[in-house]
Amino acid sequence: MKLKIIITILFFLFFSIHLNAEERFSFQSKPTLYFIPVVQSVLPPVIFGVEPQWKPFIIIIDIEFQYALTEKFALFINPVFAQGFWKYAAIEGDAYFNDYYSSNCLDFVTGFLYRPFGTGLRGMYLGIFSIIGWGYVNHGYFDNGSERAADFLNLGFIAEIGYGWIFKNGFSLTIGAGITGVYQVPKISIVTAVNAYYNDMYNYGNLHGIYYIENFPIAPRLKLSIGYSF
């Protein structure tokens, strides 16, 4: 029974794809990124490297653009915005601290997709991308405002391999896997948006990779993108 269901699904996918499609432009987004705020709110924060009293509130905007330059090469541009807010409250002796950090970051992932079989925006691809972005962190107390604590650059790379489908209604689906490395310049020892990890590396693993291992320069990357092509 299970084998019949799998064969039926594969049959549907095969015959619903534009076998002679000539789409040259697509826009997609990674739905898994939007689950980050939900996951961080439900699971114990210590899993993400922060103390239990930290309360993250995160906004993420992610849009991927692809344009087929030829049947084998496509231009790829992916702006990603992340905003984070962390509230901290502690009592030390007779003193009560009620402060917070907030941060914003905008990264641009740009590069090229190579499809060795000349299938335009469909089929197997190899991707090489650069990452450049800018962000800042504010630190303040709820009683008397905030001040800019740090500014930083994000510099990095992504290398991945994957496969893309375009269906008859224009709906597109892309899956991929690879590696990524993002380096903060300068490295700062305070919280930034998305990756609140207490060491000297804040490299947005949740945006561009699965998760960063402390002091390890690269991270594994899995990708699931959905959108529309025309």
C-alpha positions as a printed Julia matrix, in Angstrom:
230×3 Matrix{Float64}:
  0.0    0.0     0.0
  2.76   2.44    0.97
  4.66   1.64   -2.25
  1.55   2.43   -4.33
  1.17   5.79   -2.59
  4.82   6.67   -3.23
  4.54   5.68   -6.91
  1.35   7.76   -7.28
  3.01  10.83   -5.75
  6.08  10.48   -8.0
  3.81  10.0   -11.05
  1.9   13.19  -10.19
  5.06  15.2    -9.67
  6.56  14.04  -12.97
  3.55  14.89  -15.13
  2.73  18.17  -13.38
  6.14  19.69  -14.16
  6.64  21.91  -17.2
  8.81  19.63  -19.3
  9.34  22.4   -21.84
  9.05  25.37  -19.49
 10.81  28.59  -20.39
 10.45  30.49  -17.12
 13.24  32.98  -16.64
 12.37  34.6   -13.29
 11.33  33.25   -9.9
 10.9   34.48   -6.37
 10.87  32.16   -3.38
 11.13  32.15    0.4
 12.3   29.64    3.0
  9.26  28.85    5.2
 11.42  27.12    7.8
 12.98  30.48    8.76
  9.63  31.78    9.91
  9.34  28.96   12.42
 12.43  30.18   14.29
 10.47  32.61   16.51
  7.91  29.88   17.27
 10.56  27.29   18.11
 12.53  29.7    20.29
  9.37  30.61   22.19
  8.32  27.0    22.83
 11.62  25.22   23.55
 13.77  26.0    26.61
 15.98  28.96   25.62
 19.06  27.24   27.0
 18.98  25.03   23.89
 19.89  28.09   21.86
 22.75  29.02   24.15
 20.99  31.61   26.29
 19.92  31.74   29.9
 16.25  30.9    30.66
 15.42  34.49   31.62
 16.17  35.76   28.11
 13.01  36.28   26.07
 13.63  36.58   22.3
 11.19  38.28   19.97
 12.29  37.89   16.36
 11.1   39.19   12.99
 12.53  37.63    9.84
 11.99  38.62    6.18
 13.5   36.37    3.51
 13.03  36.6    -0.28
 15.03  34.77   -2.95
 15.21  36.04   -6.54
 16.5   33.98   -9.47
 16.94  35.12  -13.06
 17.99  32.71  -15.81
 20.84  34.31  -17.78
 21.21  31.22  -19.96
 19.93  27.65  -19.82
 22.86  26.79  -17.55
 23.48  29.91  -15.45
 21.12  31.91  -13.25
 21.69  34.99  -11.12
 20.73  34.59   -7.45
 19.95  37.43   -4.98
 18.6   36.81   -1.47
 18.13  39.7     0.99
 17.47  38.52    4.56
 16.39  40.83    7.39
 16.37  39.81   11.06
 15.27  41.76   14.14
 15.67  40.49   17.67
 14.74  41.65   21.18
 15.93  40.17   24.46
 14.68  41.18   27.9
 16.78  40.46   30.98
 15.73  40.82   34.6
 17.89  39.89   37.58
 18.19  40.6    41.29
 21.65  40.92   42.85
 21.5   41.71   46.53
 19.27  44.75   46.93
 19.68  45.82   43.32
 17.16  45.02   40.62
 18.21  45.1    36.96
 15.69  45.32   34.16
 17.52  45.86   30.87
 17.37  44.65   27.31
 19.22  44.18   24.04
 17.74  44.74   20.6
 19.45  44.18   17.27
 18.84  44.39   13.55
 20.67  42.87   10.62
 20.3   42.91    6.84
 22.31  40.35    4.86
 22.57  40.08    1.07
 23.31  36.64   -0.35
 24.37  36.94   -4.01
 25.87  34.53   -6.5
 25.18  32.18   -9.38
 23.39  28.88   -9.93
 24.89  26.44  -12.43
 22.63  23.8   -13.96
 24.84  21.32  -15.85
 21.96  19.87  -17.89
 20.8   23.23  -19.28
 17.35  23.18  -17.65
 16.98  26.9   -16.88
 15.4   27.4   -13.45
 14.56  23.7   -13.07
 16.54  20.58  -12.31
 19.79  19.97  -10.5
 21.98  22.95   -9.66
 25.27  23.9    -8.04
 25.3   27.21   -6.19
 28.12  29.47   -4.98
 27.1   32.59   -3.05
 28.74  35.37   -1.08
 27.24  36.91    2.06
 27.65  40.54    3.05
 25.55  42.35    5.61
 25.44  45.01    8.27
 23.88  45.06   11.71
 23.84  46.85   15.02
 22.91  46.19   18.63
 21.26  48.52   21.13
 21.55  48.08   24.88
 19.39  49.91   27.35
 17.29  49.98   30.5
 13.53  50.23   30.45
 13.64  53.26   32.77
 15.99  55.51   30.79
 16.16  54.49   27.11
 18.91  52.8    25.13
 22.21  53.48   23.41
 24.05  51.96   20.46
 26.26  49.2    21.82
 27.95  47.87   18.69
 27.96  47.85   14.89
 29.25  44.95   12.83
 29.61  43.5     9.34
 28.67  39.98    8.31
 30.94  38.41    5.67
 30.69  34.85    4.45
 29.96  32.26    1.79
 27.54  29.48    0.86
 28.17  26.43   -1.31
 25.27  24.1    -2.02
 23.82  21.51   -4.36
 20.12  21.02   -4.91
 17.17  20.43   -7.21
 14.3   22.67   -8.32
 10.82  21.9    -9.63
  8.41  24.18  -11.5
  4.81  22.99  -11.73
  2.12  23.8   -14.31
  0.58  26.57  -12.2
  3.96  28.27  -11.77
  4.45  27.03   -8.21
  8.13  26.27   -7.6
  9.88  24.13   -5.02
 13.62  23.92   -4.32
 15.52  21.67   -1.94
 19.25  21.78   -1.31
 22.12  21.08    1.06
 25.64  22.39    1.53
 27.91  24.37    3.83
 28.1   27.98    4.95
 30.42  30.2     6.95
 29.59  33.69    8.25
 32.09  35.84   10.13
 31.25  38.89   12.19
 33.62  41.85   11.9
 34.37  42.77   14.59
 33.35  39.84   16.78
 31.29  41.12   19.69
 30.42  39.44   22.97
 26.79  40.53   23.16
 23.53  39.25   21.81
 22.63  39.76   18.15
 19.45  38.98   16.23
 18.63  35.28   15.84
 21.81  33.68   17.19
 22.01  34.55   20.89
 25.1   32.53   21.74
 27.46  33.5    24.54
 30.92  33.41   23.0
 32.86  35.56   20.55
 31.14  34.22   17.44
 27.74  35.53   16.38
 27.33  34.27   12.85
 23.6   33.97   12.22
 23.56  30.2    11.91
 19.77  30.14   11.91
 19.63  32.37    8.83
 22.18  30.69    6.59
 22.89  27.3     8.17
 21.46  24.74   10.55
 23.5   25.64   13.63
 27.04  26.76   14.28
 29.41  24.75   16.43
 31.35  26.96   18.81
 34.62  28.21   17.26
 34.15  26.03   14.15
 34.39  28.09   10.93
 31.66  26.42    8.85
 28.19  24.95    9.4
 25.98  22.48    7.51
 23.14  23.98    5.48
 19.75  22.56    4.48
 17.39  24.48    2.23
 13.68  24.3     1.45
 12.27  27.15   -0.65
  8.82  27.65   -2.16
  7.53  30.37   -4.46
  6.44  31.22   -7.99
  8.17  31.21  -11.38
  7.25  32.85  -14.66
